């Protein structure tokens, strides 16, 4: 056949699919996933088998690792030497494997992720417990197949006299499958196996009384029994694993957090580095120093705290933001009957029990056959000694060994094997002592044969043998549990003071939405008038706050921005602030109506909203505490063409004044407005007519000495006593505060509740004026006030506002 005729014309996708399918099947079955019966991947099985075949066992001296690796890749595993050595090293690492299967001399890596020494420098041998995985492999207990070059045979699975898959766990990634099975305590796993043997239908709940959960070699704490139960029932589940910590007092009234166990599979040096970075980057306040004090006596990480630091809060922060606490995701996938399967705890136990039945059956068959063969030979020897003289005579008269065997077989009815044993008999065996020992051996063999036949014919006896063997292994290798299991996952709350340095600062918010925080020193070194503002802008609030406080900014669109004060830009007093849109994205045309600082959302205070269309709403302040605040949140539901004109913080005992552009005012008690949630629209506050809208919504203490100050579009101002406005009822028309004129009537631009020393700025299109309300005589409702601005020259009044006072810190 020519070269051209041997070529096949195939579609690329068909070839790719076929080849990748074969590759996937290979790495699933022969590389990355463990067998459910012995818990080993092929490379691990080959390492252990090669060491056993080379007599590199726990009772012999250590042997160079490179020799073992050479044997493995030469006889069983035709892959790179580094992958074999890495697998061998992992089997010896006490922080990775609950019961190491290989013992190693020399540098075999560290919990810090340091690489092991090269294989030419290290020595290894099987550990004691590995002998239990390989025990009786020579008794035809498991199937053997030819190796890669058909020169010798290798086992497809090990006898595994203890449930290694659960005991040491496994992790691996293949094509389309991954596995994560945690290690467990040997004693508990064996108890669970015995329970499953005794009660084949035992539930996961019942099994968990014997096997409560994983037991990691690095100890630590597991939280979440519900997650464990789900994992054992379905093969998938999640638990929280955290390190073991203790808060100790040290000299100078300080404290330190001592970590002596870290979560499984966490790199210690990376964890320490991360903690140190949090301190350097000032992500957490109160850490003075992070030290790794690990030595030959054990693991120890010390986080030394500053004086008066919140140790519990810092510990919670470390749990939340470092690998001191991690999630462990069970994904119990193993090869069962040459197929990858997601396996529950009962399925794994049942597979192991079925494997042990097969192993003990095969071993018993092997031992029975061996015992029967030996009994047959012993019976022949006893018979030969009883007719010794005749046998000797026959042998002496024979030509050679073959002839002697044939004549013995023919003359005395011995079998081939008996005749072979007789001609090979040594003279000292003909003593009386040896005849007695042969008879004793015959009796022993008979008892053994009877015992093995019973075991093979009665499954209960077989299971009893398996249980006895497991109990013996448990007694030999049992140790204490290292990992603590806790019922619930602790909810981690991190106080702001842990992450933010507590500092009193000055916060400014302008009408156009420019915000900043300024150090008190920067403000003290400047003059208040030095604050730069854009044209037409003015200060809305100027407050002395703490960096641990929160600022709520309410917009005319019914939204609010939740801004922790420490996240405000730190800018000098003489420099322009940053626009709030740089912190939280807001819509074009959306304006800041009010800024309200909050120290604690646990107070019984309320927020009272007033809209342009005459709606009022009262909501509890605590409902405005937010966890996520990267975008504007709903403060009040507003209808189309409506907008918020004022927001006030109240204690539930205040009075409300609503004022419309037509000069109608209504005063009523805040208690008339029922409390509703943030997403509600509120209720009608005042009866408005067509073309009328609210320009002011003031909330004030009825017992305080306040005055009413009104400004009209014609440049008139008027001070009124509070008693001029009697309390009415919500949703009524109210009363006027300007005398009605047929020609060019006064329309209300602003109504303000002011104190004796308040200042009010009034602006027109071209001019502005600052007035002190207390300088004007009090007038009644029907008076049109005093003209303070020439509107013909400067234009109509466009707005008026209180000049803000410097507000002192919030009460603690």
PyMOL commands that set and color helices and strands:
alter all, ss='L'
color gray80, all
select helices_A, chain A and resi 3-6+12-32+42-53+65-75+81-90+130-134+137-139+164-168+186-198+204-207+225-234+251-253+268-280+311-321+345-386+388-396+401-412+416-423+427-430+432-457+459-477+496-499+520-524+528-530+565-567+580-582+621-624+670-672+722-724+773-775+791-794
alter helices_A, ss='H'
color red, helices_A
select strands_A, chain A and resi 63-64+102-105+123-126+144-146+153-155+170-173+178-181+221-223+236-242+244-250+254-261+287-292+301-305+325-331+333-336+339-342+484-486+504-510+514-519+539-546+550-555+559-564+578-579+592-598+606-611+615-620+633-634+644-650+655-660+664-669+683-684+694-700+707-712+716-721+735-736+748-754+760-764+768-771+786-787+797-802+806-807
alter strands_A, ss='S'
color yellow, strands_A
deselect
rebuild
show_as cartoon
